[in-house]
């Protein structure tokens, strides 16, 4: 069955309550680092600190979250003060002398690791843009647009970040057009940038042309530069939750364009294809990796259940239902919502555990590390709340 109006209103209130009374209180105010700036986000199930290092991309994500809450939920000074802690830390400690950002720094901002990809930079863009919207800070707005321009260069000029090691088997991943599309969407919605619309078109076209394989009903994670499938382990490996995240970015764009039917169809097909390949029909939840041809997957965590693909699937299936009214998307949403809040959510301590075995048993108790922080769970709850408010105010 689909959702009744009353059920959707109840769901709206559920996401609001979870965000404001469960998820956000787990992270804040305990994670504000008033000594060195930024946030202390590597936390165990009870909120105790397990490491005081800082992942730069998660510093950007948490800054974006706090500024976005200030911009959309209510002008609470704590959220804006917290966003300033993150924004200042990013500017003071997280850029190298070449303009690139680090990935991993100490609590006081000394660099530990730098990576070849530029996701730290994309999360800086959305953080600075949301902060600029909240404060009217023109320098922050200019920095957001400047670093966005650098990301465009990184994404379009191979070799800018790291030398090519081989031309024997060149490949490209769906992550680049996905993250760049969503970065542009966030920039456009906060402070605006005239480059965004055309670039978003470009990245959607690339995803549809090269990564969505209608003939085998699949969304590839990696392809050759011409879009062909690379029939080797890395080339065959799928990440269903990641593709479903890309689907909701496309559905978001469809909504921005007055419910564009072509984009709705594309986003829904991506959900359909990867739900069929990724949903565990025995235990529930989304597998982390699958092989396009059903062959063994190399990574040992391939059948585990990670938190963030479920956040993305909750958003995507709810959007698909609201945009199409099709009962199957309500059914999908009910499944992934029920599975996630039963298995990942911690009703005692708040927030979600990050990692489950295939059968739903807890693999470890951490709620924050270099990859998990104040982002996927609160973004999902915030986005679903705002989405349902727009349909059922």
Secondary structure, DSSP 8 states (H G I E B T S, - for coil): ----HHHHHHHHHHHHHHIIIIIHHHHTTTTB-TTTSSB--EE-TTS-EEE--EEHHHHHHHHHHHHHHHHHT---HHHHHHHHHHHHHHHHHSB-TTS-B-SEE-TT--EEE--SS-HHHHHHHHHHHHHHHHH--HHHHHHHHHHHHHHHHHHHSTTSSS----STT--EEHHHHHHHHHHHHHHHHHT--TTHHHHHHHHHHHIIIIIEEGGGTEE-SEE-TTS----SHHHHEE-HHHHHHHHHHHHHHHHHTTS-HHHHHHHHHHHHHHHHHHB-TTT-SB-S-EETTS---SSTTTT-EEHHHHHHHHHHHHHHHHHH--HHHHHHHHHHHHHHHHHTB-TTT-SB--EE-TTS-BS---S-SSS-SSSHHHHHHHHHHHHHHHH--
